[in-house]
Amino acid sequence: MSTNGEEDSIVAASENAVPIAPQPANVEDEVKVGEGSSTNGGKSATSFQDVAHLLDVRLLRALAKLGFSHPTPVQASVLPLALAGSDILARARTGSGKTLSYGLPILQKILLAKKAISPSEMSYQVTRAIVLVPTRELSEQVTAQLGALLPFLDKEIKVVNVARDASKSVHKVLLAERPDIVVSTPSKAFSHVDSGSLDVQHVETLAIDEADLILSYGHNESLRALLASGKLSSSIQCLCMSATMTQDVKALKGLVLKKPAVLDIPDPEVSTLTQYCVQVQSATDKFLLTYVILRLRLIRGKCIIFVNDIDRCYRLKLFLEQFGVKSTVLNEELPVNSRYHIVQEFNKGVYDYIIATDESRFGADAAAIEDEQDANAEAKNAKKKSGSKVKNNEYGVSRGVDFVSVSCVLNFDLPVSAKGYTHRVGRTARAGKTGTSLSFVVPEEVFEQDMRGASHSKHLVCPTTENDSKVWQSIVKQESTRHQSIKDWHFDRKQVEAFRYRMEDALRSVTKHAIREARIRELKQEMLNSDRLKAHFEDNPTDLDYLRHDKILHPTRVQSHLKHIPHYLMPRIRAGQQAKRLDSDAADDENSGEKRKREDGQEGLSHVTFHKRGGRGGRGGRGGSSTRGRGGRLNGKPQGPKKKGDPLKKFGK
């Protein structure tokens, strides 16, 4: 959405506003935006002024207060049809504003219904809309976004989230007030409907967000039971939003929609995402490159690091702690309140790095396997192995959760499908902003080499990397059909190798026992926070600043000398920048956003690139014609007073 500070220009309908012709609710209309199709018999809404005569003035003022003046493509297409009462199935990319596209019609419909009823009547305050989401994290996000539209309607419209962790008695009390909108997962919604605590006889609108994940997250039976209960009205309006058109979405279309208008919103032609990949030569290369990238600040800004296993999540966190790099973990073991708090603090800039699990048998990866039969087989096998997965399936990171201003997505472990890759990298380059993705790919021969009995890297191998080569071919093919290219990240491997001995020293300290102790310690801390301090934080919200999720766990040996990088290991950078500190956040305005090129013509990942040293190379490449250690002259120019010695030589004496 674009912003505009002029509130009155939005509140007042423009004289040139496009009239919106009402549409009957049961007319099937296949719509493809951008191909000359019309969503309303005329034109799509190009401004919120175009639908100003259909929206309450208080909603328009809320949009102005939020700084929204022009709808996104999905909102421009959905709003006229949804306000006219049509069932809708819309597909649009992640971060395109789907929540607002169904949120505004829901609120407007509730306001019209209440306007026709006296406040003294029993039917004035009833539940009129249900929003179903696949995960608890997304339920918190949707509730917050709907609440942002209610600064002038907070006394008239109530929104309750029953997906969050709380006892049934608490949810029963909240539902007893008959809130206008209930946000929930299908499992929780059916549970409350079945028990009678949620009255749905007056529900007029059913919205399903991230529809392609609803069935794959284990909500299939609950959703079908809710729709077959006979308690929902047969004339209910259904609004389904999805990022992909999977087989599950097609099944859902026939399950809940009645001759819907199908909107396929094309992705932007110009992508703001730059994609890189690295073919690693061993399992330890992932840790080495991650250490170098983060410690030397080759990635500027916030970064999400995806791994495929909870143990690897903590292994990587403990590994980075050895070098003084703080990070926080996000996985299904943590309480939902803590997961939501982590996301919120990350969005505020409190944390720079999140290490998130996105295991292959859950979430977008499990839903995105191209072959439907394979997907069903995996779901059945996962259910047999793990029993009930409802709790785990309500966790998701690569889909739905709105991470703000993410500069880079690092696929430490490659996802198990091409569509899973799409959803991961969709966490960055959102809302028109630029972003970068970097993926570590394990070739088949490297996996076999690491899995040999004599290999010292066997315990560092992730089982899902066995299929990296096949998955990567699918990813490259998928991106090429979208006219997107994935570049190889070029760097001087000799200079990276200079950091290997420090990486191996730190990695030896992260044992299985250390990982287990770290998980236990964090879970104990989360239990303390959620049970004993919940009421305190509700009364003292500022104290949440002291609850940090990126605290050092260090149940292992911490070597303080690893936090500092010796001068001789620092990579040489091109002339004019050698005096700048690597960890400085002061960027040259004229160079920001431009691709940094190496002297040899290759491209780097960010503002610092590795360059080949003259002379001997090796650890730091001392000597040679271009440099003389840490002191003396560089290219014939004095470089300040010579240091007396290397402090690392005295370490341990």
Disulfide bonds with the S-S distance in Angstrom:
none
